[in-house]
Every structure is written in structure tokens, then in C-alpha cells.
Amino acid sequence: MTSYILKRLLLMIPTLLGVLVITFGVIQFVPGGPVEQMVAQLQGRDSGGERAAASGAGYRGRQGLDSQRVEEIRKLYGFDKPAHERLWTMLKSFARFDLGTSFYQRKDVWQLIKEKMPVSISLGLWTFFISYLIAVPLGVAKAVRAGTRFDFITTLIVLIGYAIPGFVLGVALLVIFGGQLQWFPLRGLTSPNWETLDWGAKIVDYLWHIALPVTAMVLGSFAVAAMLTKNSFLEEIRKQYVLTARAKGLAERQVLWKHIFRNALIPIITGFPSAFIGAFFTGSLLIETLFSLDGLGLLSYESVIRRDYPVVLGTLFLFTVIGLATKLISDLCYVWVDPRVKFD
């Protein structure tokens, strides 16, 4: 087992390197980089510059920038060096876990990630755990009652919830419960006076704010896990060892949870990494934007739009490391669930 873990850890290095090199090559040569954006702002071609020009302050910018000024801008963002040199410098910094400094916010990328992490952690963990706490028992109940009215109705509800995009459901929840009924707040993770509240009031305030975003994310995310659990249980229920356990006089509850559940859990565990990463980062992008939650998903989106390359590559580096580590943990769970699995 130790040798297998060591091999997987070593394989993470070329995987991570490949992801960074490909992403660097793509984003470095697309038009509209930070140099072009800065030049456009100084020349008054963006909205702010146009407003300044309308008031008479943008005349000099409209004359164009001399080559020396453009070269200073290129040097400011590090584009005065060739691409391969910039790539090598980036890889050496990432090897020391130095993610650089944001072009626009002038903050260390690690500091930005730490500032945005609590929001993404809140959304991701609540969505992940609530989804599986609903999906697994529901899938078991559907498998035990396969073909009944309960199975049909719950399948219909699950498929409808899966078909509705999370951001559409989020808009509906905002309009109904946040706007018309005003039962929940429209934005933010906590109230402005959260620091002055006692611990009980802080917990209630936090849950009050997180209710709508988590609901919008959960309703569309547990459908796959529920149907996978049902199909996995149906496959195990028909096997010979289940008939043997029942023939020995074991209670149905004991057969279901002690024998079937452990074997049916194997395909469910394989979905943990993608579900965890999806709920933690990518799944929260639109929800964070919709509910004005300043998390990692919104940070990544804004950095791509603004061509803030240190933030783009830094968050990608973090997401990739977490994804690879989570995949390794998922594979190791195979051994815990089924001792027959050997990686050596």
C-alpha cells in the first residue's frame, strides 16, 4: 500500500505540470491580455476612459501611447520577458508554493484565496453532505420499494429537480422567498452586525443566509447519487450471498445495512471526488454570483475575465492539487470498503 501511495504521489507531479503548462500556453497567447487592457484604458477606449474623454480629460489618451510607455506597461506585468522564461519562473515559484501577486488587486494570491475560502467551504461542504445524506437513504428506499408508487413518484421528483438548472432555481428562490415573501436575505453570508451578535444568534444568522444558496445547489446535485445508489442496491440484492443471509434467518434490516450496503457502497464512493470538487468550486460559481457571495468561484471567474493571470494559474494550481489528492483518497477508500481490493 505504501508503494502504491508513493507512486500516485509521484504521478501527481507530471499531471500537475501538464495542466499548468497547457493552461499557461492557452491564456498567454489569447488576445485581450492585461497589457492590452491597460493600453485600452489609457487610450480611453473602455467605458471609464470614454466618460473621462467626454469631460475633456481623455484628450491626451486619445493621442495614443508611445512605445516607451507601452514597454513600461509590459515590464510592469512581466511581459517584457520571453514566454519560456516566464513559464520557468512561474514553475519555480509554484514549486515553493509561491503563487505570486494579483495584477489588479495588488495582493498575494494566497491571501486572496484565504479571504474567499470560507464562502466556498460553506457552500461546498453543506451541499456535499446534505446531498449525500438525502441521496443515499433515498436510493436505498427506492431500491427496497422498486416498482412501487413510491419509487415512481420519487423518481419523477428527482428527475424534475435534476432538469432545473441551479441558477434558475436560485433566481426563483430569490424572487419568491427573498423578494416577495422576504423570508430570507437577498445577499451575503452574514448580516452587517454579525460581529456584535452572541454565538447562538451568529449560528442562526449564518444558517438564515446560507439556506437559499445551499437549497439551490442541493436540489440539482443529489439526483445522480440517488439513482446510482438505487441501481447499485438493486444489483446487490439479487446476488446469492443475500439469499444465503436471509436463509440463515437474519433480519431484513441487518441484511440490508450490514451485507448489501457495504458492497453497494463501492460505486458510490467513486463519485465522491467529482461531487466534492464540483460542489466545492465549480458548482458554486453561478450561485456565488447570483447571491453576491464573494467566494473562490467568483474570484476565478473575474480573474479570467480580467486576464489576472497569477490568480487564474494560482487557483488552478490549488484546484488541481485538491482534485488529485481527493482522487487518491477515494481510491484508498476502496480498500476500506472492500478488503478484497489490492493495489500492490
Order of alpha helices (4+ residues) and beta strands (2+ residues): alpha-alpha-alpha-alpha-alpha-alpha-alpha-alpha-alpha-alpha-alpha-alpha-alpha-alpha-alpha-alpha
